[in-house]
C-alpha cells in the first residue's frame, strides 16, 4: 500500500511538471501568435499609407568614415580553433595592461562602445568585440549556433586568445545577459562585472511572469521567435523600425547633444543591412526560451549595475532585485533621464561611475597571464 501511494505521488509530480511545461510553451506560442497578428496589421497599414516605399530598402555598400576613426583603436580579427569562427574586435591601450572587454547588445555592434574605448584606453587594454553574428564577425547560418552556452564560451575563448585569464567584463542589453552568465559559469575569469540596463536572467524571468506590464514591453521576444517575418518588419521602409529604436522619443537616445548623427546612424544600418545580419541578430532571441530557467544563478564577482531611468524596454524595479543573486559587493546606480542606450546616452556619467567602481579594492591589478 505504501509503495502504491509512493508511486502515485511520483506520478502526480511528473504530471504536474509536464502540465507546467505544456502551459509554458502554450503561453510562449500563444503570445507569438498575438504579436504576429499585431505586426500584420502594422504591415497592412504601412502598405496602405506608403505602397511604393514599404518594400524598399538598401544594403549599405560602404562603411561610413566614423567606423575607421583611428582614435577608437585598431581593427583586429581572431579565429577561435574550437568553434572555427572568426571574430572581429576593436582594441586600444597598451598590450599587457589589464583587459577590459566590452559586449554589445541588440541591435548594436562594437561601435556602441566608442565613448568607453576612448575613455579607458589610458589604463586598460580595451577590447570591444563584435559578438557572433554581428558586424564583421562570422554569421553562423543555423539558429542552433546561437545557444547561450555557445555565446558564453565565445567570451571565454576570446579572453584566453588575447593572453589573459581574467578581465573586467562590461556588457549592455544582450551583452549584459552574456556577461551575467560568464560571471556565473566562469567566476575565476571575471575580476569585476559591469552591466548596463540588463537584469540578472533569473530576475528577468521571474519579474516578467509576475508583471504583465513588463511582459508587454518584452513582447518582441515572442515576435522574434517567428521565422523571416521579423526580418521583413525590421527592413521595410529602409529599416525604419531600426532607425526608430535609436531616434524616437519613446525608445531612442534621450539626451540632447548625444543624439546619433546621420553618420553614426548609418554605421548601424551598414552593419545590420548586410545579407544575413538581421537573421543572425534575431537568432539570439530564438534560442532564449530553451535555456531558462538557469541551473546556476549565483554571481561571485563584484558587480556594478547601471540603469537608465527612461528605459523603454525594461522596468526599473528589476534592478534592485538583482542583489539577491550576488555574493559579493553590489553597487546599483539609477541614472536620471537616461534611456536604454545608456553608454551612448550618458557616456560621461557612465564612465565616471565605472572609474569609481574599478578603483575600489584591488582596482586595476594586472590580471594578465
Rosetta blueprint (number, residue, H / E / L):
1 X L
2 X H
3 X H
4 X H
5 X H
6 X H
7 X H
8 X H
9 X H
10 X H
11 X H
12 X H
13 X H
14 X H
15 X H
16 X H
17 X H
18 X H
19 X H
20 X H
21 X H
22 X H
23 X H
24 X H
25 X H
26 X H
27 X H
28 X H
29 X H
30 X H
31 X H
32 X H
33 X H
34 X H
35 X H
36 X H
37 X H
38 X H
39 X H
40 X H
41 X H
42 X H
43 X H
44 X H
45 X H
46 X H
47 X H
48 X H
49 X H
50 X L
51 X L
52 X L
53 X L
54 X L
55 X L
56 X L
57 X L
58 X L
59 X L
60 X L
61 X L
62 X L
63 X L
64 X L
65 X H
66 X H
67 X H
68 X H
69 X L
70 X H
71 X H
72 X H
73 X L
74 X E
75 X E
76 X E
77 X E
78 X E
79 X E
80 X L
81 X L
82 X L
83 X L
84 X L
85 X L
86 X E
87 X E
88 X E
89 X E
90 X E
91 X E
92 X E
93 X L
94 X L
95 X L
96 X L
97 X L
98 X L
99 X E
100 X E
101 X E
102 X E
103 X E
104 X L
105 X L
106 X L
107 X L
108 X L
109 X L
110 X H
111 X H
112 X H
113 X H
114 X H
115 X H
116 X H
117 X H
118 X H
119 X H
120 X H
121 X L
122 X L
123 X L
124 X L
125 X E
126 X E
127 X E
128 X E
129 X E
130 X L
131 X L
132 X L
133 X L
134 X L
135 X L
136 X L
137 X L
138 X L
139 X L
140 X L
141 X L
142 X L
143 X H
144 X H
145 X H
146 X H
147 X L
148 X H
149 X H
150 X H
151 X H
152 X H
153 X H
154 X H
155 X H
156 X H
157 X H
158 X H
159 X H
160 X H
161 X H
162 X L
163 X L
164 X E
165 X L
166 X L
167 X E
168 X E
169 X E
170 X E
171 X E
172 X E
173 X L
174 X H
175 X H
176 X H
177 X H
178 X H
179 X H
180 X H
181 X H
182 X H
183 X H
184 X H
185 X H
186 X L
187 X L
188 X L
189 X L
190 X E
191 X E
192 X E
193 X E
194 X E
195 X E
196 X E
197 X L
198 X L
199 X L
200 X L
201 X H
202 X H
203 X H
204 X H
205 X H
206 X H
207 X H
208 X H
209 X H
210 X H
211 X L
212 X H
213 X H
214 X H
215 X H
216 X H
217 X H
218 X L
219 X H
220 X H
221 X H
222 X H
223 X H
224 X L
225 X L
226 X L
227 X L
228 X L
229 X H
230 X H
231 X H
232 X H
233 X H
234 X H
235 X H
236 X H
237 X H
238 X H
239 X H
240 X H
241 X H
242 X H
243 X H
244 X H
245 X H
246 X H
247 X H
248 X L
249 X L
250 X L
251 X L
252 X L
253 X L
254 X L
255 X L
256 X L
257 X L
258 X L
259 X L
260 X L
261 X L
262 X H
263 X H
264 X H
265 X H
266 X H
267 X H
268 X H
269 X H
270 X H
271 X H
272 X H
273 X L
274 X L
275 X L
276 X L
277 X H
278 X H
279 X H
280 X H
281 X H
282 X H
283 X H
284 X L
285 X H
286 X H
287 X H
288 X H
289 X H
290 X H
291 X H
292 X L
293 X L
294 X L
295 X L
296 X L
297 X L
298 X L
299 X E
300 X L
301 X L
302 X E
303 X E
304 X E
305 X E
306 X E
307 X E
308 X E
309 X L
310 X L
311 X L
312 X L
313 X L
314 X L
315 X L
316 X L
317 X H
318 X H
319 X H
320 X H
321 X H
322 X H
323 X H
324 X H
325 X H
326 X E
327 X L
328 X L
329 X L
330 X E
331 X E
332 X E
333 X E
334 X E
335 X E
336 X L
337 X L
338 X L
339 X L
340 X L
341 X L
342 X H
343 X H
344 X H
345 X H
346 X L
347 X H
348 X H
349 X H
350 X H
351 X H
352 X H
353 X H
354 X H
355 X H
356 X H
357 X H
358 X H
359 X H
360 X L
361 X L
362 X L
363 X L
364 X L
365 X L
366 X L
367 X L
368 X E
369 X L
